[in-house]
Amino acid sequence: MTARRAIVALWICIVAATIVSPYATRSTFAEVDALGGVVIVIGCAAVALVTLPLVRRLVVLALTAGVAAILTSTIAWAVLHDESSTAAIGVLMPPFVSAGIAIIGIAVNASLDRAARAPSRD
């Protein structure tokens, strides 16, 4: 397994582990159904798998995956513990945040590639 695939697998595993753990600690009044966690994991996994071939630099991929995993896990934890009647709307937030961070990583990677290909002006 290449390092890039390992980084993406770790990104997905961190989000999945964060989704599994709230079910043991959340209140009986939590409004989000168990299926919400599955939606979060599938959405974030799709973003991670699309990001893998688009970000070629290992450092950029690692930073993108780390930031995305931490932020989406934090948001997912809060959504799955939410007791408000509108909590189910928050299920879509982690994949969207993950996609936004991935877009930034893809843009940084593309700009670094362009800078590396540009002729020097010596």
DRENTORKOL-3810 file (N, C-alpha, C; in nm, 4 decimals):
REM DRENTORKOL-3810
@n.u->0.0857; n.v->-0.1186; n.w->0.0000; ca.u->0.0000; ca.v->0.0000; ca.w->0.0000; c.u->0.0893; c.v->0.1237; c.w->0.0000
@n.u->0.0612; n.v->0.2125; n.w->-0.0889; ca.u->0.1424; ca.v->0.3335; ca.w->-0.0964; c.u->0.1092; c.v->0.4261; c.w->0.0196
@n.u->0.1964; n.v->0.5201; n.w->0.0410; ca.u->0.1759; ca.v->0.6161; ca.w->0.1504; c.u->0.0515; c.v->0.7006; c.w->0.1262
@n.u->0.0259; n.v->0.7351; n.w->0.0010; ca.u->-0.0918; ca.v->0.8176; ca.w->-0.0305; c.u->-0.2204; c.v->0.7423; c.w->0.0020
@n.u->-0.2262; n.v->0.6148; n.w->-0.0332; ca.u->-0.3451; ca.v->0.5344; ca.w->-0.0016; c.u->-0.3608; c.v->0.5164; c.w->0.1486
@n.u->-0.2496; n.v->0.5015; n.w->0.2181; ca.u->-0.2544; ca.v->0.4865; ca.w->0.3635; c.u->-0.3083; c.v->0.6136; c.w->0.4300
@n.u->-0.2702; n.v->0.7291; n.w->0.3782; ca.u->-0.3194; ca.v->0.8557; ca.w->0.4331; c.u->-0.4699; c.v->0.8669; c.w->0.4140
@n.u->-0.5176; n.v->0.8332; n.w->0.2956; ca.u->-0.6617; ca.v->0.8407; ca.w->0.2687; c.u->-0.7374; c.v->0.7369; c.w->0.3526
@n.u->-0.6815; n.v->0.6178; n.w->0.3670; ca.u->-0.7451; ca.v->0.5156; ca.w->0.4509; c.u->-0.7526; c.v->0.5620; c.w->0.5964
@n.u->-0.6483; n.v->0.6262; n.w->0.6436; ca.u->-0.6490; ca.v->0.6794; ca.w->0.7800; c.u->-0.7533; c.v->0.7893; c.w->0.7952
@n.u->-0.7670; n.v->0.8753; n.w->0.6956; ca.u->-0.8684; ca.v->0.9806; ca.w->0.6945; c.u->-1.0071; c.v->0.9180; c.w->0.7112
@n.u->-1.0368; n.v->0.8143; n.w->0.6338; ca.u->-1.1675; ca.v->0.7491; ca.w->0.6417; c.u->-1.1853; c.v->0.6790; c.w->0.7756
@n.u->-1.0818; n.v->0.6139; n.w->0.8249; ca.u->-1.0912; ca.v->0.5420; ca.w->0.9533; c.u->-1.1121; c.v->0.6362; c.w->1.0715
@n.u->-1.0490; n.v->0.7516; n.w->1.0689; ca.u->-1.0685; ca.v->0.8487; ca.w->1.1771; c.u->-1.2127; c.v->0.8944; c.w->1.1809
@n.u->-1.2688; n.v->0.9263; n.w->1.0654; ca.u->-1.4090; ca.v->0.9690; ca.w->1.0615; c.u->-1.5003; c.v->0.8548; c.w->1.1056
@n.u->-1.4745; n.v->0.7333; n.w->1.0588; ca.u->-1.5575; ca.v->0.6182; ca.w->1.0954; c.u->-1.5502; c.v->0.5891; c.w->1.2454
@n.u->-1.4311; n.v->0.5991; n.w->1.3028; ca.u->-1.4176; ca.v->0.5755; ca.w->1.4475; c.u->-1.4902; c.v->0.6822; c.w->1.5277
@n.u->-1.4879; n.v->0.8040; n.w->1.4780; ca.u->-1.5592; ca.v->0.9117; ca.w->1.5465; c.u->-1.7099; c.v->0.8906; c.w->1.5380
@n.u->-1.7573; n.v->0.8299; n.w->1.4322; ca.u->-1.9001; ca.v->0.8048; ca.w->1.4162; c.u->-1.9457; c.v->0.6914; c.w->1.5064
@n.u->-1.8634; n.v->0.5894; n.w->1.5226; ca.u->-1.9020; ca.v->0.4729; ca.w->1.6033; c.u->-1.9079; c.v->0.5088; c.w->1.7515
@n.u->-1.8140; n.v->0.5860; n.w->1.8005; ca.u->-1.8060; ca.v->0.6136; ca.w->1.9440; c.u->-1.9213; c.v->0.6961; c.w->2.0021
@n.u->-1.9821; n.v->0.7907; n.w->1.9316; ca.u->-2.0909; ca.v->0.8667; ca.w->1.9943; c.u->-2.2139; c.v->0.7844; c.w->2.0285
@n.u->-2.2346; n.v->0.6746; n.w->1.9594; ca.u->-2.3542; ca.v->0.5953; ca.w->1.9867; c.u->-2.3518; c.v->0.5348; c.w->2.1263
@n.u->-2.2347; n.v->0.5148; n.w->2.1836; ca.u->-2.2243; ca.v->0.4617; ca.w->2.3195; c.u->-2.2428; c.v->0.5702; c.w->2.4245
@n.u->-2.2146; n.v->0.6953; n.w->2.3884; ca.u->-2.2149; ca.v->0.8013; ca.w->2.4887; c.u->-2.3248; c.v->0.9042; c.w->2.4714
@n.u->-2.4024; n.v->0.8937; n.w->2.3665; ca.u->-2.5016; ca.v->0.9994; ca.w->2.3438; c.u->-2.6284; c.v->0.9771; c.w->2.4246
@n.u->-2.7006; n.v->1.0837; n.w->2.4397; ca.u->-2.8239; ca.v->1.0847; ca.w->2.5169; c.u->-2.9338; c.v->1.0088; c.w->2.4434
@n.u->-3.0298; n.v->0.9637; n.w->2.5180; ca.u->-3.1449; ca.v->0.8972; ca.w->2.4557; c.u->-3.2323; c.v->0.9973; c.w->2.3806
@n.u->-3.2097; n.v->1.1261; n.w->2.4061; ca.u->-3.2871; ca.v->1.2305; ca.w->2.3399; c.u->-3.2200; c.v->1.2836; c.w->2.2136
@n.u->-3.1063; n.v->1.2264; n.w->2.1751; ca.u->-3.0386; ca.v->1.2715; ca.w->2.0536; c.u->-3.1308; c.v->1.2496; c.w->1.9344
@n.u->-3.1417; n.v->1.3503; n.w->1.8516; ca.u->-3.2407; ca.v->1.3490; ca.w->1.7435; c.u->-3.1933; c.v->1.2821; c.w->1.6149
@n.u->-3.0655; n.v->1.2623; n.w->1.5971; ca.u->-3.0150; ca.v->1.2064; ca.w->1.4720; c.u->-3.0242; c.v->1.0545; c.w->1.4773
@n.u->-3.0815; n.v->0.9979; n.w->1.3742; ca.u->-3.0948; ca.v->0.8534; ca.w->1.3620; c.u->-2.9575; c.v->0.7895; c.w->1.3390
@n.u->-2.9465; n.v->0.6616; n.w->1.3638; ca.u->-2.8198; ca.v->0.5903; ca.w->1.3437; c.u->-2.7756; c.v->0.5940; c.w->1.1978
@n.u->-2.8697; n.v->0.6035; n.w->1.1065; ca.u->-2.8374; ca.v->0.6103; ca.w->0.9650; c.u->-2.7599; c.v->0.7382; c.w->0.9306
@n.u->-2.7748; n.v->0.8411; n.w->1.0129; ca.u->-2.7013; ca.v->0.9657; ca.w->0.9907; c.u->-2.5516; c.v->0.9450; c.w->0.9952
@n.u->-2.5052; n.v->0.8593; n.w->1.0836; ca.u->-2.3630; ca.v->0.8293; ca.w->1.0922; c.u->-2.3122; c.v->0.7607; c.w->0.9674
@n.u->-2.3938; n.v->0.6730; n.w->0.9115; ca.u->-2.3562; ca.v->0.6040; ca.w->0.7876; c.u->-2.3452; c.v->0.7043; c.w->0.6732
@n.u->-2.4382; n.v->0.7982; n.w->0.6671; ca.u->-2.4349; ca.v->0.9008; ca.w->0.5636; c.u->-2.3075; c.v->0.9848; c.w->0.5758
@n.u->-2.2696; n.v->1.0193; n.w->0.6983; ca.u->-2.1483; ca.v->1.0980; ca.w->0.7202; c.u->-2.0243; c.v->1.0222; c.w->0.6726
@n.u->-2.0140; n.v->0.8953; n.w->0.7101; ca.u->-1.8963; ca.v->0.8164; ca.w->0.6718; c.u->-1.8897; c.v->0.7977; c.w->0.5208
@n.u->-2.0022; n.v->0.7655; n.w->0.4579; ca.u->-2.0023; ca.v->0.7456; ca.w->0.3128; c.u->-1.9685; c.v->0.8759; c.w->0.2402
@n.u->-2.0248; n.v->0.9873; n.w->0.2854; ca.u->-1.9958; ca.v->1.1161; ca.w->0.2227; c.u->-1.8501; c.v->1.1554; c.w->0.2362
@n.u->-1.7941; n.v->1.1389; n.w->0.3545; ca.u->-1.6532; ca.v->1.1748; ca.w->0.3756; c.u->-1.5597; c.v->1.0781; c.w->0.3037
@n.u->-1.5971; n.v->0.9498; n.w->0.2968; ca.u->-1.5150; ca.v->0.8527; ca.w->0.2241; c.u->-1.5136; c.v->0.8846; c.w->0.0748
@n.u->-1.6270; n.v->0.9257; n.w->0.0214; ca.u->-1.6324; ca.v->0.9620; ca.w->-0.1203; c.u->-1.5418; c.v->1.0810; c.w->-0.1493
@n.u->-1.5440; n.v->1.1797; n.w->-0.0613; ca.u->-1.4570; ca.v->1.2967; ca.w->-0.0789; c.u->-1.3106; c.v->1.2543; c.w->-0.0721
@n.u->-1.2768; n.v->1.1688; n.w->0.0232; ca.u->-1.1381; ca.v->1.1234; ca.w->0.0379; c.u->-1.0919; c.v->1.0462; c.w->-0.0850
@n.u->-1.1778; n.v->0.9606; n.w->-0.1383; ca.u->-1.1399; ca.v->0.8806; ca.w->-0.2544; c.u->-1.1280; c.v->0.9644; c.w->-0.3819
@n.u->-1.2068; n.v->1.0700; n.w->-0.3928; ca.u->-1.1952; ca.v->1.1597; ca.w->-0.5081; c.u->-1.0689; c.v->1.2446; c.w->-0.4953
@n.u->-1.0333; n.v->1.2809; n.w->-0.3741; ca.u->-0.9155; ca.v->1.3644; ca.w->-0.3504; c.u->-0.7856; c.v->1.2892; c.w->-0.3797
@n.u->-0.7848; n.v->1.1590; n.w->-0.3576; ca.u->-0.6622; ca.v->1.0797; ca.w->-0.3728; c.u->-0.5923; c.v->1.0982; c.w->-0.5076
@n.u->-0.6601; n.v->1.0825; n.w->-0.6211; ca.u->-0.5860; ca.v->1.1004; ca.w->-0.7473; c.u->-0.5612; c.v->1.2464; c.w->-0.7853
@n.u->-0.6318; n.v->1.3389; n.w->-0.7227; ca.u->-0.6191; ca.v->1.4792; ca.w->-0.7616; c.u->-0.5072; c.v->1.5533; c.w->-0.6887
@n.u->-0.4658; n.v->1.5026; n.w->-0.5737; ca.u->-0.3578; ca.v->1.5654; ca.w->-0.4966; c.u->-0.2363; c.v->1.4733; c.w->-0.5044
@n.u->-0.1371; n.v->1.5144; n.w->-0.5796; ca.u->-0.0209; ca.v->1.4295; ca.w->-0.6039; c.u->0.0910; c.v->1.4477; c.w->-0.5005
@n.u->0.0982; n.v->1.5617; n.w->-0.4405; ca.u->0.2056; ca.v->1.5869; ca.w->-0.3421; c.u->0.1663; c.v->1.5270; c.w->-0.2076
@n.u->0.2565; n.v->1.4483; n.w->-0.1519; ca.u->0.2291; ca.v->1.3753; ca.w->-0.0289; c.u->0.2035; c.v->1.4688; c.w->0.0887
@n.u->0.2814; n.v->1.5745; n.w->0.0987; ca.u->0.2658; ca.v->1.6683; ca.w->0.2108; c.u->0.1309; c.v->1.7384; c.w->0.2039
@n.u->0.0908; n.v->1.7801; n.w->0.0848; ca.u->-0.0380; ca.v->1.8478; ca.w->0.0684; c.u->-0.1518; c.v->1.7514; c.w->0.1002
@n.u->-0.1402; n.v->1.6260; n.w->0.0551; ca.u->-0.2430; ca.v->1.5266; ca.w->0.0837; c.u->-0.2519; c.v->1.4988; c.w->0.2331
@n.u->-0.1376; n.v->1.4880; n.w->0.2993; ca.u->-0.1379; ca.v->1.4618; ca.w->0.4434; c.u->-0.2001; c.v->1.5774; c.w->0.5214
@n.u->-0.1666; n.v->1.7003; n.w->0.4844; ca.u->-0.2266; ca.v->1.8157; ca.w->0.5521; c.u->-0.3767; c.v->1.8252; c.w->0.5245
@n.u->-0.4149; n.v->1.8020; n.w->0.4005; ca.u->-0.5566; ca.v->1.8055; ca.w->0.3651; c.u->-0.6334; c.v->1.6986; c.w->0.4423
@n.u->-0.5808; n.v->1.5775; n.w->0.4435; ca.u->-0.6477; ca.v->1.4677; ca.w->0.5130; c.u->-0.6547; c.v->1.4929; c.w->0.6634
@n.u->-0.5471; n.v->1.5436; n.w->0.7207; ca.u->-0.5461; ca.v->1.5699; ca.w->0.8652; c.u->-0.6462; c.v->1.6757; c.w->0.9062
@n.u->-0.6456; n.v->1.7864; n.w->0.8350; ca.u->-0.7394; ca.v->1.8944; ca.w->0.8680; c.u->-0.8838; c.v->1.8491; c.w->0.8451
@n.u->-0.9080; n.v->1.7810; n.w->0.7331; ca.u->-1.0435; ca.v->1.7350; ca.w->0.7028; c.u->-1.0917; c.v->1.6334; c.w->0.8057
@n.u->-1.0065; n.v->1.5407; n.w->0.8436; ca.u->-1.0467; ca.v->1.4386; ca.w->0.9412; c.u->-1.0784; c.v->1.5011; c.w->1.0770
@n.u->-0.9956; n.v->1.5943; n.w->1.1210; ca.u->-1.0185; ca.v->1.6571; ca.w->1.2515; c.u->-1.1457; c.v->1.7409; c.w->1.2521
@n.u->-1.1626; n.v->1.8257; n.w->1.1510; ca.u->-1.2812; ca.v->1.9119; ca.w->1.1476; c.u->-1.4101; c.v->1.8333; c.w->1.1279
@n.u->-1.4099; n.v->1.7382; n.w->1.0355; ca.u->-1.5326; ca.v->1.6622; ca.w->1.0136; c.u->-1.5663; c.v->1.5734; c.w->1.1316
@n.u->-1.4660; n.v->1.5207; n.w->1.1981; ca.u->-1.4921; ca.v->1.4392; ca.w->1.3163; c.u->-1.5502; c.v->1.5231; c.w->1.4293
@n.u->-1.4989; n.v->1.6420; n.w->1.4467; ca.u->-1.5518; ca.v->1.7320; ca.w->1.5502; c.u->-1.6970; c.v->1.7696; c.w->1.5218
@n.u->-1.7253; n.v->1.8035; n.w->1.3965; ca.u->-1.8614; ca.v->1.8404; ca.w->1.3599; c.u->-1.9541; c.v->1.7198; c.w->1.3713
@n.u->-1.9095; n.v->1.6034; n.w->1.3257; ca.u->-1.9921; ca.v->1.4826; ca.w->1.3320; c.u->-2.0246; c.v->1.4458; c.w->1.4766
@n.u->-1.9272; n.v->1.4588; n.w->1.5643; ca.u->-1.9500; ca.v->1.4295; ca.w->1.7066; c.u->-2.0602; c.v->1.5203; c.w->1.7610
@n.u->-2.0512; n.v->1.6482; n.w->1.7304; ca.u->-2.1516; ca.v->1.7433; ca.w->1.7781; c.u->-2.2896; c.v->1.7139; c.w->1.7187
@n.u->-2.2931; n.v->1.6806; n.w->1.5916; ca.u->-2.4216; ca.v->1.6519; ca.w->1.5257; c.u->-2.4865; c.v->1.5280; c.w->1.5867
@n.u->-2.4093; n.v->1.4246; n.w->1.6105; ca.u->-2.4659; ca.v->1.3011; ca.w->1.6630; c.u->-2.5073; c.v->1.3119; c.w->1.8094
@n.u->-2.4577; n.v->1.4119; n.w->1.8801; ca.u->-2.4995; ca.v->1.4343; ca.w->2.0184; c.u->-2.6094; c.v->1.5399; c.w->2.0306
@n.u->-2.6424; n.v->1.6054; n.w->1.9217; ca.u->-2.7383; ca.v->1.7161; ca.w->1.9233; c.u->-2.8784; c.v->1.6666; c.w->1.9592
@n.u->-2.9438; n.v->1.7408; n.w->2.0473; ca.u->-3.0782; ca.v->1.7047; ca.w->2.0913; c.u->-3.1856; c.v->1.7965; c.w->2.0342
@n.u->-3.1496; n.v->1.8873; n.w->1.9451; ca.u->-3.2485; ca.v->1.9775; ca.w->1.8874; c.u->-3.3258; c.v->1.9072; c.w->1.7765
@n.u->-3.4403; n.v->1.9604; n.w->1.7452; ca.u->-3.5259; ca.v->1.8967; ca.w->1.6445; c.u->-3.4720; c.v->1.9142; c.w->1.5026
@n.u->-3.3790; n.v->2.0040; n.w->1.4827; ca.u->-3.3219; ca.v->2.0264; ca.w->1.3496; c.u->-3.1836; c.v->1.9632; c.w->1.3348
@n.u->-3.1481; n.v->1.8727; n.w->1.4226; ca.u->-3.0141; ca.v->1.8131; ca.w->1.4219; c.u->-2.9864; c.v->1.7325; c.w->1.2960
@n.u->-3.0871; n.v->1.6742; n.w->1.2368; ca.u->-3.0657; ca.v->1.5906; ca.w->1.1187; c.u->-3.0110; c.v->1.6708; c.w->1.0002
@n.u->-3.0367; n.v->1.7991; n.w->0.9973; ca.u->-2.9825; ca.v->1.8830; ca.w->0.8900; c.u->-2.8297; c.v->1.8845; c.w->0.8971
@n.u->-2.7758; n.v->1.8755; n.w->1.0171; ca.u->-2.6314; ca.v->1.8788; ca.w->1.0364; c.u->-2.5581; c.v->1.7571; c.w->0.9832
@n.u->-2.6304; n.v->1.6510; n.w->0.9487; ca.u->-2.5660; ca.v->1.5305; ca.w->0.8950; c.u->-2.4945; c.v->1.5607; c.w->0.7643
@n.u->-2.5440; n.v->1.6547; n.w->0.6879; ca.u->-2.4810; ca.v->1.6889; ca.w->0.5608; c.u->-2.3581; c.v->1.7776; c.w->0.5769
@n.u->-2.3421; n.v->1.8369; n.w->0.6938; ca.u->-2.2328; ca.v->1.9317; ca.w->0.7136; c.u->-2.0931; c.v->1.8683; c.w->0.7075
@n.u->-2.0650; n.v->1.7552; n.w->0.7744; ca.u->-1.9290; ca.v->1.6998; ca.w->0.7674; c.u->-1.8807; c.v->1.6672; c.w->0.6261
@n.u->-1.9619; n.v->1.6033; n.w->0.5407; ca.u->-1.9122; ca.v->1.5816; ca.w->0.4043; c.u->-1.8868; c.v->1.7111; c.w->0.3275
@n.u->-1.9706; n.v->1.8132; n.w->0.3495; ca.u->-1.9493; ca.v->1.9408; ca.w->0.2812; c.u->-1.8220; c.v->2.0094; c.w->0.3307
@n.u->-1.7970; n.v->2.0049; n.w->0.4596; ca.u->-1.6735; ca.v->2.0629; ca.w->0.5143; c.u->-1.5529; c.v->1.9869; c.w->0.4602
@n.u->-1.5636; n.v->1.8554; n.w->0.4576; ca.u->-1.4559; ca.v->1.7727; ca.w->0.4041; c.u->-1.4296; c.v->1.8069; c.w->0.2573
@n.u->-1.5354; n.v->1.8264; n.w->0.1808; ca.u->-1.5200; ca.v->1.8631; ca.w->0.0391; c.u->-1.4568; c.v->2.0011; c.w->0.0246
@n.u->-1.4940; n.v->2.0946; n.w->0.1092; ca.u->-1.4344; ca.v->2.2281; ca.w->0.1033; c.u->-1.2858; c.v->2.2260; c.w->0.1320
@n.u->-1.2470; n.v->2.1484; n.w->0.2305; ca.u->-1.1047; ca.v->2.1364; ca.w->0.2634; c.u->-1.0306; c.v->2.0647; c.w->0.1501
@n.u->-1.0949; n.v->1.9644; n.w->0.0913; ca.u->-1.0339; ca.v->1.8929; ca.w->-0.0203; c.u->-1.0143; c.v->1.9853; c.w->-0.1403
@n.u->-1.1097; n.v->2.0726; n.w->-0.1672; ca.u->-1.0969; ca.v->2.1679; ca.w->-0.2778; c.u->-0.9780; c.v->2.2606; c.w->-0.2545
@n.u->-0.9603; n.v->2.3041; n.w->-0.1307; ca.u->-0.8445; ca.v->2.3884; ca.w->-0.0988; c.u->-0.7147; c.v->2.3109; c.w->-0.1212
@n.u->-0.7102; n.v->2.1842; n.w->-0.0777; ca.u->-0.5912; ca.v->2.1014; ca.w->-0.0989; c.u->-0.5620; c.v->2.0792; c.w->-0.2455
@n.u->-0.6671; n.v->2.0576; n.w->-0.3255; ca.u->-0.6497; ca.v->2.0387; ca.w->-0.4695; c.u->-0.5962; c.v->2.1667; c.w->-0.5334
@n.u->-0.6472; n.v->2.2808; n.w->-0.4902; ca.u->-0.6010; ca.v->2.4090; ca.w->-0.5445; c.u->-0.4554; c.v->2.4363; c.w->-0.5075
@n.u->-0.4182; n.v->2.4072; n.w->-0.3847; ca.u->-0.2786; ca.v->2.4262; ca.w->-0.3420; c.u->-0.1867; c.v->2.3350; c.w->-0.4225
@n.u->-0.2277; n.v->2.2103; n.w->-0.4399; ca.u->-0.1482; ca.v->2.1164; ca.w->-0.5180; c.u->-0.1319; c.v->2.1645; c.w->-0.6626
@n.u->-0.2392; n.v->2.2131; n.w->-0.7222; ca.u->-0.2332; ca.v->2.2615; ca.w->-0.8604; c.u->-0.1427; c.v->2.3835; c.w->-0.8728
@n.u->-0.1497; n.v->2.4742; n.w->-0.7762; ca.u->-0.0644; ca.v->2.5929; ca.w->-0.7835; c.u->0.0822; c.v->2.5566; c.w->-0.7625
@n.u->0.1105; n.v->2.4605; n.w->-0.6770; ca.u->0.2494; ca.v->2.4163; ca.w->-0.6594; c.u->0.3008; c.v->2.3463; c.w->-0.7848
@n.u->0.2148; n.v->2.2702; n.w->-0.8509; ca.u->0.2552; ca.v->2.2062; ca.w->-0.9764; c.u->0.2846; c.v->2.3095; c.w->-1.0849
@n.u->0.2004; n.v->2.4120; n.w->-1.0937; ca.u->0.2243; ca.v->2.5181; ca.w->-1.1923; c.u->0.3533; c.v->2.5924; c.w->-1.1626
@n.u->0.3782; n.v->2.6192; n.w->-1.0358; ca.u->0.5019; ca.v->2.6901; ca.w->-0.9989; c.u->0.6247; c.v->2.6056; c.w->-1.0293
@n.u->0.6138; n.v->2.4744; n.w->-1.0146; ca.u->0.7292; ca.v->2.3878; ca.w->-1.0427; c.u->0.7558; c.v->2.3768; c.w->-1.1918
@n.u->0.6510; n.v->2.3874; n.w->-1.2738; ca.u->0.6665; ca.v->2.3772; ca.w->-1.4189; c.u->0.7049; c.v->2.5081; c.w->-1.4852
@n.u->0.6869; n.v->2.6182; n.w->-1.4152; ca.u->0.7151; ca.v->2.7502; ca.w->-1.4742; c.u->0.8650; c.v->2.7659; c.w->-1.4979
@n.u->0.9002; n.v->2.8240; n.w->-1.6101; ca.u->1.0439; ca.v->2.8458; ca.w->-1.6347; c.u->1.0988; c.v->2.9501; c.w->-1.5375
@n.u->1.2220; n.v->2.9293; n.w->-1.4985; ca.u->1.2828; ca.v->3.0250; ca.w->-1.4063; c.u->1.3174; c.v->3.1548; c.w->-1.4796
@n.u->1.3143; n.v->3.2641; n.w->-1.4084; ca.u->1.3388; ca.v->3.3964; ca.w->-1.4684; c.u->1.4748; c.v->3.4503; c.w->-1.4246
@n.u->1.5737; n.v->3.3679; n.w->-1.4343; ca.u->1.7073; ca.v->3.4111; ca.w->-1.3931; c.u->1.7729; c.v->3.4980; c.w->-1.4937
END
